[in-house]
Amino acid sequence: MTIQKLISWTFPLVLLLVPCTFGAAQEQGGEKKAVKKQVISVYDVEADASADIAAAVASAHKNNKRVLVVYGGNWCGWCV
């Protein structure tokens, strides 16, 4: 058997068997443990946004400053 013939059938066989070994090495499904995620509240749930903004605008007007409004929500993954 020539080396070229040996490579021509060995290489595809290796390509087929390597993924099979990784698939067999994975842990079986079994029972999944329920992981309870702790809810983090970064933003005050009880805050009144309209009143907070009105107070900030009044204070800024009095002190001749500008208002920077930063907003988000506890439901927003990117905001938390």
Secondary structure, DSSP 4 states (H G I P E B T S, - for coil): --HHHHHHHHHHHHHHHHHHHHHHHSPP--PPPPPPPPP---S-TT--HHHHHHHHHHHHHHTT---------TT-TTT-
